[in-house]
Amino acid sequence: MTSAVSTASQTLVIIPTYNEIENLPIITSRVRAAQPEVHVLIVDDNSPDGTGNLADRLAAEDDNVHVLHREGKGGLLGAYIAGFEWGLEREYQVLCEMDADGSHSPDQLHLLLEEIDRGADLVIGSRYVPGGKTVNWPASRELLSRWGNRYISFALGAELSDMTAGYRAFRRELLEELDFAELSDAGYIFQVDVAFRAEKAGFDVREVPITFTERELGESKLDGSFVKDSLAEVTKWGFAHRKEQVSNFYNDAAPLAKHMIEGIDIKPKAAEIKTEVTNFVEEVSKLVKHQCGCK
């Protein structure tokens, strides 16, 4: 077993960017302060706001900061694959995913690295295990995220609470086993795909609690379509993996919904949240019926 210091010195934190000129110097300095031994790779998709040029300046001032320029906006999955390949070629032993917008706290990176040091192959910073939480999210968005992850875990038979989470640390051996070309690019579902493949292949996948904080600067890259795209993809995988359990989801939706909302303060926006839950159940029900041919 390697020491925590040794793990940090062999770690590459990959930060994809597109129009993150306000956030980039903040997140980079926070990572360098929290974990001075790790290296940072900024993967910029030719940001029109000048993020790439700023990244070059940051790298020129710090030997532990590196930049990989891509030709255009190629999506988050493409950025991470490019970052993984860059890091594997340079013999990094641990490769991490981190958002540029500050939603993933560099101060909590040690939690992921310490779990890698204890033998994990993939560590996910989870919002939904005990001790995890979200900050500055509307109640309706948190509920939708919780519902989505509950459905994903149920459909795939996974023992994970936050399979869509993007704060992750990988041991290089896991990444070397992945066929990047096979990963799904439907919405942001590749995060689920990677975790699911890792579990099926017998790798040690663990979760640690983190605090996810909504971005304060810049604009989110998410749009509403990713939820539907992700659910559709997961439903297909679920039927391939455990058809009988997933086909029963429709009958289980009501008690599951009741369980999900227990303990959440929804009074201020009860009507809005009720609508979100209803829409979610209806959407998933349609997907399940379509997949199983149910009437």
C-alpha positions as a LaTeX table, in Angstrom:
\begin{tabular}{lrrr}
\hline
Residue & $x$ (\AA) & $y$ (\AA) & $z$ (\AA) \\
\hline
Met1 & 0.00 & 0.00 & 0.00 \\
Thr2 & 1.35 & 3.40 & $-0.98$ \\
Ser3 & 1.33 & 6.41 & 1.31 \\
Ala4 & $-1.08$ & 9.32 & 0.87 \\
Val5 & 1.82 & 11.59 & $-0.08$ \\
Ser6 & 3.02 & 9.16 & $-2.72$ \\
Thr7 & $-0.51$ & 8.86 & $-4.12$ \\
Ala8 & $-0.84$ & 12.63 & $-4.41$ \\
Ser9 & 2.52 & 12.95 & $-6.17$ \\
Gln10 & 1.37 & 10.47 & $-8.82$ \\
Thr11 & $-2.07$ & 12.03 & $-9.29$ \\
Leu12 & $-3.41$ & 14.00 & $-12.25$ \\
Val13 & $-6.56$ & 16.11 & $-11.79$ \\
Ile14 & $-8.31$ & 16.61 & $-15.12$ \\
Ile15 & $-10.39$ & 19.78 & $-15.43$ \\
Pro16 & $-12.34$ & 20.19 & $-18.70$ \\
Thr17 & $-13.14$ & 23.78 & $-19.66$ \\
Tyr18 & $-15.35$ & 25.62 & $-22.09$ \\
Asn19 & $-15.88$ & 29.31 & $-21.39$ \\
Glu20 & $-14.65$ & 29.11 & $-17.80$ \\
Ile21 & $-12.37$ & 32.14 & $-17.78$ \\
Glu22 & $-13.80$ & 33.39 & $-14.47$ \\
Asn23 & $-13.66$ & 30.04 & $-12.68$ \\
Leu24 & $-10.40$ & 28.60 & $-14.00$ \\
Pro25 & $-7.87$ & 30.61 & $-11.93$ \\
Ile26 & $-9.98$ & 30.06 & $-8.82$ \\
Ile27 & $-10.31$ & 26.28 & $-9.14$ \\
Thr28 & $-6.68$ & 25.85 & $-10.19$ \\
Ser29 & $-5.34$ & 27.80 & $-7.23$ \\
Arg30 & $-7.65$ & 25.91 & $-4.87$ \\
Val31 & $-6.41$ & 22.55 & $-6.12$ \\
Arg32 & $-2.78$ & 23.61 & $-5.84$ \\
Ala33 & $-3.34$ & 24.90 & $-2.30$ \\
Ala34 & $-5.27$ & 21.84 & $-1.13$ \\
Gln35 & $-2.96$ & 19.25 & $-2.72$ \\
Pro36 & 0.38 & 20.86 & $-3.67$ \\
Glu37 & 1.84 & 17.61 & $-5.03$ \\
Val38 & $-0.85$ & 16.75 & $-7.55$ \\
His39 & $-0.65$ & 17.79 & $-11.18$ \\
Val40 & $-3.50$ & 19.55 & $-12.97$ \\
Leu41 & $-4.44$ & 19.06 & $-16.63$ \\
Ile42 & $-6.75$ & 21.69 & $-18.11$ \\
Val43 & $-8.52$ & 20.30 & $-21.18$ \\
Asp44 & $-9.91$ & 23.25 & $-23.10$ \\
Asp45 & $-12.32$ & 22.91 & $-26.01$ \\
Asn46 & $-11.21$ & 26.06 & $-27.86$ \\
Ser47 & $-13.20$ & 28.35 & $-25.57$ \\
Pro48 & $-14.16$ & 31.57 & $-27.38$ \\
Asp49 & $-13.87$ & 33.56 & $-24.14$ \\
Gly50 & $-10.11$ & 33.06 & $-23.91$ \\
Thr51 & $-10.05$ & 30.29 & $-21.29$ \\
Gly52 & $-7.43$ & 28.39 & $-23.30$ \\
Asn53 & $-5.05$ & 31.35 & $-23.39$ \\
Leu54 & $-5.48$ & 31.87 & $-19.66$ \\
Ala55 & $-4.74$ & 28.17 & $-19.11$ \\
Asp56 & $-1.49$ & 28.55 & $-21.02$ \\
Arg57 & $-0.47$ & 31.45 & $-18.79$ \\
Leu58 & $-1.26$ & 29.46 & $-15.65$ \\
Ala59 & 0.81 & 26.54 & $-16.94$ \\
Ala60 & 3.73 & 28.83 & $-17.76$ \\
Glu61 & 3.77 & 29.97 & $-14.13$ \\
Asp62 & 3.44 & 26.52 & $-12.52$ \\
Asp63 & 5.22 & 23.31 & $-13.54$ \\
Asn64 & 2.42 & 21.24 & $-12.02$ \\
Val65 & $-0.21$ & 22.73 & $-14.34$ \\
His66 & $-0.57$ & 21.44 & $-17.89$ \\
Val67 & $-2.87$ & 22.27 & $-20.81$ \\
Leu68 & $-4.39$ & 20.16 & $-23.56$ \\
His69 & $-6.11$ & 22.12 & $-26.33$ \\
Arg70 & $-8.86$ & 20.51 & $-28.37$ \\
Glu71 & $-10.11$ & 21.86 & $-31.70$ \\
Gly72 & $-13.69$ & 22.57 & $-30.68$ \\
Lys73 & $-16.53$ & 21.87 & $-28.26$ \\
Gly74 & $-16.45$ & 18.10 & $-28.27$ \\
Gly75 & $-18.37$ & 17.33 & $-25.11$ \\
Leu76 & $-17.42$ & 16.31 & $-21.59$ \\
Leu77 & $-16.85$ & 12.65 & $-22.38$ \\
Gly78 & $-14.45$ & 13.51 & $-25.19$ \\
Ala79 & $-12.57$ & 15.92 & $-22.94$ \\
Tyr80 & $-12.14$ & 13.33 & $-20.21$ \\
Ile81 & $-11.07$ & 10.61 & $-22.64$ \\
Ala82 & $-8.44$ & 12.97 & $-24.07$ \\
Gly83 & $-7.31$ & 13.75 & $-20.53$ \\
Phe84 & $-7.18$ & 10.09 & $-19.52$ \\
Glu85 & $-5.12$ & 9.19 & $-22.56$ \\
Trp86 & $-2.74$ & 12.10 & $-21.92$ \\
Gly87 & $-2.30$ & 11.05 & $-18.30$ \\
Leu88 & $-1.89$ & 7.33 & $-18.98$ \\
Glu89 & 0.80 & 8.06 & $-21.56$ \\
Arg90 & 2.72 & 9.97 & $-18.89$ \\
Glu91 & 2.49 & 7.20 & $-16.28$ \\
Tyr92 & 0.22 & 8.90 & $-13.72$ \\
Gln93 & $-1.09$ & 6.27 & $-11.30$ \\
Val94 & $-4.29$ & 8.07 & $-10.24$ \\
Leu95 & $-6.44$ & 10.20 & $-12.53$ \\
Cys96 & $-9.25$ & 12.39 & $-11.22$ \\
Glu97 & $-12.25$ & 14.16 & $-12.70$ \\
Met98 & $-13.13$ & 17.61 & $-11.39$ \\
Asp99 & $-15.50$ & 20.33 & $-12.61$ \\
Ala100 & $-14.06$ & 23.75 & $-13.35$ \\
Asp101 & $-16.97$ & 25.64 & $-11.79$ \\
Gly102 & $-16.15$ & 24.96 & $-8.14$ \\
Ser103 & $-18.97$ & 22.50 & $-7.55$ \\
His104 & $-16.35$ & 19.90 & $-6.60$ \\
Ser105 & $-14.38$ & 21.16 & $-3.63$ \\
Pro106 & $-10.60$ & 20.65 & $-3.93$ \\
Asp107 & $-10.53$ & 20.66 & $-0.13$ \\
Gln108 & $-12.27$ & 17.28 & $-0.27$ \\
Leu109 & $-9.97$ & 15.72 & $-2.84$ \\
His110 & $-8.02$ & 14.07 & $-0.05$ \\
Leu111 & $-11.10$ & 11.96 & 0.76 \\
Leu112 & $-10.97$ & 10.39 & $-2.69$ \\
Leu113 & $-7.21$ & 9.91 & $-2.67$ \\
Glu114 & $-7.20$ & 8.36 & 0.79 \\
Glu115 & $-9.76$ & 5.78 & $-0.36$ \\
Ile116 & $-7.60$ & 4.99 & $-3.39$ \\
Asp117 & $-4.73$ & 4.57 & $-0.96$ \\
Arg118 & $-6.85$ & 2.04 & 0.94 \\
Gly119 & $-7.22$ & $-0.10$ & $-2.16$ \\
Ala120 & $-10.18$ & 1.27 & $-4.12$ \\
Asp121 & $-10.01$ & 1.27 & $-7.92$ \\
Leu122 & $-12.66$ & 3.95 & $-8.41$ \\
Val123 & $-13.83$ & 6.45 & $-5.79$ \\
Ile124 & $-16.94$ & 8.55 & $-6.39$ \\
Gly125 & $-17.58$ & 11.74 & $-4.47$ \\
Ser126 & $-21.23$ & 11.20 & $-3.58$ \\
Arg127 & $-23.95$ & 13.67 & $-2.68$ \\
Tyr128 & $-26.30$ & 10.94 & $-1.49$ \\
Val129 & $-24.42$ & 8.79 & 0.99 \\
Pro130 & $-24.53$ & 9.75 & 4.68 \\
Gly131 & $-22.57$ & 12.96 & 5.13 \\
Gly132 & $-22.97$ & 14.06 & 1.52 \\
Lys133 & $-25.06$ & 17.09 & 0.57 \\
Thr134 & $-25.83$ & 19.73 & $-2.03$ \\
Val135 & $-25.63$ & 23.49 & $-1.56$ \\
Asn136 & $-27.59$ & 26.17 & $-3.44$ \\
Trp137 & $-29.68$ & 23.70 & $-5.42$ \\
Pro138 & $-33.45$ & 24.23 & $-5.78$ \\
Ala139 & $-35.37$ & 21.51 & $-3.96$ \\
Ser140 & $-36.95$ & 20.39 & $-7.24$ \\
Arg141 & $-33.55$ & 19.85 & $-8.88$ \\
Glu142 & $-32.18$ & 17.91 & $-5.93$ \\
Leu143 & $-35.25$ & 15.71 & $-5.85$ \\
Leu144 & $-34.99$ & 15.01 & $-9.57$ \\
Ser145 & $-31.31$ & 14.12 & $-9.15$ \\
Arg146 & $-32.04$ & 11.84 & $-6.20$ \\
Trp147 & $-34.88$ & 10.19 & $-8.12$ \\
Gly148 & $-32.71$ & 9.75 & $-11.17$ \\
Asn149 & $-29.92$ & 8.10 & $-9.20$ \\
Arg150 & $-32.39$ & 5.90 & $-7.33$ \\
Tyr151 & $-33.85$ & 4.71 & $-10.61$ \\
Ile152 & $-30.42$ & 4.15 & $-12.15$ \\
Ser153 & $-29.23$ & 2.05 & $-9.20$ \\
Phe154 & $-32.48$ & 0.08 & $-9.16$ \\
Ala155 & $-32.47$ & $-0.54$ & $-12.90$ \\
Leu156 & $-28.87$ & $-1.70$ & $-12.99$ \\
Gly157 & $-28.79$ & $-3.56$ & $-9.70$ \\
Ala158 & $-25.92$ & $-1.37$ & $-8.55$ \\
Glu159 & $-24.94$ & $-0.76$ & $-4.92$ \\
Leu160 & $-24.11$ & 2.90 & $-5.52$ \\
Ser161 & $-26.05$ & 5.99 & $-4.45$ \\
Asp162 & $-24.73$ & 8.62 & $-6.88$ \\
Met163 & $-23.77$ & 7.05 & $-10.20$ \\
Thr164 & $-24.14$ & 10.32 & $-12.11$ \\
Ala165 & $-21.62$ & 12.14 & $-9.91$ \\
Gly166 & $-18.61$ & 13.62 & $-11.69$ \\
Tyr167 & $-16.11$ & 14.01 & $-8.85$ \\
Arg168 & $-14.02$ & 10.85 & $-9.20$ \\
Ala169 & $-10.62$ & 9.29 & $-8.70$ \\
Phe170 & $-9.50$ & 6.33 & $-10.82$ \\
Arg171 & $-6.63$ & 3.95 & $-10.42$ \\
Arg172 & $-4.87$ & 3.73 & $-13.78$ \\
Glu173 & $-5.40$ & $-0.06$ & $-14.01$ \\
Leu174 & $-9.16$ & 0.48 & $-14.25$ \\
Leu175 & $-8.86$ & 3.05 & $-17.02$ \\
Glu176 & $-6.49$ & 0.77 & $-18.92$ \\
Glu177 & $-9.23$ & $-1.89$ & $-18.96$ \\
Leu178 & $-11.90$ & 0.43 & $-20.34$ \\
Asp179 & $-12.64$ & 0.61 & $-24.04$ \\
Phe180 & $-13.26$ & 4.33 & $-24.34$ \\
Ala181 & $-14.85$ & 3.89 & $-27.76$ \\
Glu182 & $-17.67$ & 1.82 & $-26.21$ \\
Leu183 & $-18.75$ & 4.42 & $-23.63$ \\
Ser184 & $-22.16$ & 5.97 & $-24.11$ \\
Asp185 & $-22.29$ & 9.67 & $-24.96$ \\
Ala186 & $-26.05$ & 10.02 & $-24.45$ \\
Gly187 & $-26.39$ & 13.08 & $-22.25$ \\
Tyr188 & $-23.96$ & 12.79 & $-19.34$ \\
Ile189 & $-24.65$ & 9.10 & $-18.88$ \\
Phe190 & $-21.03$ & 8.10 & $-19.47$ \\
Gln191 & $-20.44$ & 8.58 & $-15.74$ \\
Val192 & $-22.99$ & 5.85 & $-15.05$ \\
Asp193 & $-21.57$ & 3.72 & $-17.87$ \\
Val194 & $-18.06$ & 3.83 & $-16.41$ \\
Ala195 & $-19.19$ & 2.97 & $-12.89$ \\
Phe196 & $-21.45$ & 0.18 & $-14.14$ \\
Arg197 & $-18.69$ & $-1.35$ & $-16.27$ \\
Ala198 & $-16.23$ & $-1.10$ & $-13.39$ \\
Glu199 & $-18.58$ & $-2.91$ & $-11.00$ \\
Lys200 & $-19.37$ & $-5.64$ & $-13.54$ \\
Ala201 & $-15.67$ & $-6.17$ & $-14.20$ \\
Gly202 & $-15.05$ & $-6.74$ & $-10.48$ \\
Phe203 & $-13.19$ & $-3.54$ & $-9.69$ \\
Asp204 & $-13.45$ & $-2.06$ & $-6.19$ \\
Val205 & $-15.83$ & 0.91 & $-6.52$ \\
Arg206 & $-16.49$ & 3.03 & $-3.43$ \\
Glu207 & $-18.27$ & 6.26 & $-2.53$ \\
Val208 & $-17.21$ & 8.99 & $-0.12$ \\
Pro209 & $-19.45$ & 11.85 & 1.03 \\
Ile210 & $-18.83$ & 15.24 & $-0.53$ \\
Thr211 & $-20.55$ & 18.62 & $-0.55$ \\
Phe212 & $-21.65$ & 19.62 & $-4.04$ \\
Thr213 & $-21.99$ & 23.39 & $-4.42$ \\
Glu214 & $-23.85$ & 24.94 & $-7.34$ \\
Arg215 & $-21.71$ & 27.19 & $-9.50$ \\
Glu216 & $-21.68$ & 30.91 & $-8.74$ \\
Leu217 & $-19.88$ & 32.15 & $-11.87$ \\
Gly218 & $-20.57$ & 31.38 & $-15.52$ \\
Glu219 & $-23.34$ & 29.35 & $-17.11$ \\
Ser220 & $-24.19$ & 25.68 & $-16.64$ \\
Lys221 & $-23.52$ & 23.41 & $-19.63$ \\
Leu222 & $-26.52$ & 21.20 & $-18.78$ \\
Asp223 & $-29.83$ & 21.35 & $-20.57$ \\
Gly224 & $-33.10$ & 19.54 & $-19.95$ \\
Ser225 & $-32.54$ & 16.90 & $-22.61$ \\
Phe226 & $-29.82$ & 15.08 & $-20.67$ \\
Val227 & $-32.33$ & 13.68 & $-18.17$ \\
Lys228 & $-34.49$ & 12.04 & $-20.81$ \\
Asp229 & $-31.49$ & 10.81 & $-22.81$ \\
Ser230 & $-29.87$ & 9.36 & $-19.71$ \\
Leu231 & $-33.02$ & 7.62 & $-18.50$ \\
Ala232 & $-33.61$ & 6.07 & $-21.90$ \\
Glu233 & $-30.08$ & 4.71 & $-22.05$ \\
Val234 & $-30.15$ & 3.33 & $-18.51$ \\
Thr235 & $-33.50$ & 1.66 & $-19.12$ \\
Lys236 & $-31.99$ & $-0.23$ & $-22.08$ \\
Trp237 & $-29.03$ & $-1.34$ & $-19.97$ \\
Gly238 & $-31.32$ & $-2.31$ & $-17.13$ \\
Phe239 & $-33.38$ & $-4.59$ & $-19.31$ \\
Ala240 & $-30.29$ & $-6.23$ & $-20.65$ \\
His241 & $-28.90$ & $-6.72$ & $-17.14$ \\
Arg242 & $-31.96$ & $-7.49$ & $-15.04$ \\
Lys243 & $-35.11$ & $-7.44$ & $-17.14$ \\
Glu244 & $-37.52$ & $-8.83$ & $-14.55$ \\
Gln245 & $-36.65$ & $-6.31$ & $-11.81$ \\
Val246 & $-36.82$ & $-3.29$ & $-14.10$ \\
Ser247 & $-40.13$ & $-4.37$ & $-15.62$ \\
Asn248 & $-41.60$ & $-4.23$ & $-12.13$ \\
Phe249 & $-40.44$ & $-0.64$ & $-11.56$ \\
Tyr250 & $-43.73$ & 0.87 & $-12.69$ \\
Asn251 & $-45.62$ & $-0.92$ & $-9.90$ \\
Asp252 & $-43.01$ & 0.19 & $-7.36$ \\
Ala253 & $-42.95$ & 3.85 & $-8.40$ \\
Ala254 & $-45.43$ & 5.17 & $-5.83$ \\
Pro255 & $-43.79$ & 3.71 & $-2.68$ \\
Leu256 & $-40.39$ & 4.64 & $-4.01$ \\
Ala257 & $-41.55$ & 8.23 & $-4.52$ \\
Lys258 & $-42.86$ & 8.38 & $-0.96$ \\
His259 & $-39.56$ & 7.09 & 0.39 \\
Met260 & $-37.56$ & 9.57 & $-1.68$ \\
Ile261 & $-39.33$ & 12.68 & $-0.42$ \\
Glu262 & $-39.25$ & 11.74 & 3.26 \\
Gly263 & $-37.01$ & 14.04 & 5.21 \\
Ile264 & $-36.79$ & 16.68 & 2.46 \\
Asp265 & $-38.19$ & 20.12 & 3.24 \\
Ile266 & $-40.45$ & 20.69 & 0.24 \\
Lys267 & $-43.09$ & 22.99 & 1.72 \\
Pro268 & $-41.89$ & 26.21 & 0.04 \\
Lys269 & $-42.25$ & 24.71 & $-3.44$ \\
Ala270 & $-44.56$ & 21.79 & $-2.88$ \\
Ala271 & $-46.55$ & 22.29 & $-6.08$ \\
Glu272 & $-43.43$ & 22.58 & $-8.22$ \\
Ile273 & $-41.86$ & 19.49 & $-6.68$ \\
Lys274 & $-45.05$ & 17.49 & $-6.99$ \\
Thr275 & $-45.03$ & 18.29 & $-10.69$ \\
Glu276 & $-41.39$ & 17.25 & $-11.00$ \\
Val277 & $-42.06$ & 13.91 & $-9.30$ \\
Thr278 & $-45.15$ & 13.26 & $-11.40$ \\
Asn279 & $-43.31$ & 14.05 & $-14.62$ \\
Phe280 & $-40.39$ & 11.86 & $-13.60$ \\
Val281 & $-42.57$ & 8.85 & $-12.84$ \\
Glu282 & $-44.53$ & 9.30 & $-16.06$ \\
Glu283 & $-41.34$ & 9.60 & $-18.13$ \\
Val284 & $-39.75$ & 6.51 & $-16.60$ \\
Ser285 & $-43.00$ & 4.56 & $-16.91$ \\
Lys286 & $-43.14$ & 5.33 & $-20.62$ \\
Leu287 & $-39.55$ & 4.20 & $-21.06$ \\
Val288 & $-40.13$ & 0.97 & $-19.14$ \\
Lys289 & $-43.33$ & 0.16 & $-21.03$ \\
His290 & $-41.56$ & 0.81 & $-24.32$ \\
Gln291 & $-38.66$ & $-1.45$ & $-23.43$ \\
Cys292 & $-40.74$ & $-4.38$ & $-22.19$ \\
Gly293 & $-43.59$ & $-4.02$ & $-24.70$ \\
Cys294 & $-46.09$ & $-3.59$ & $-21.86$ \\
Lys295 & $-49.53$ & $-2.13$ & $-22.53$ \\
\hline
\end{tabular}
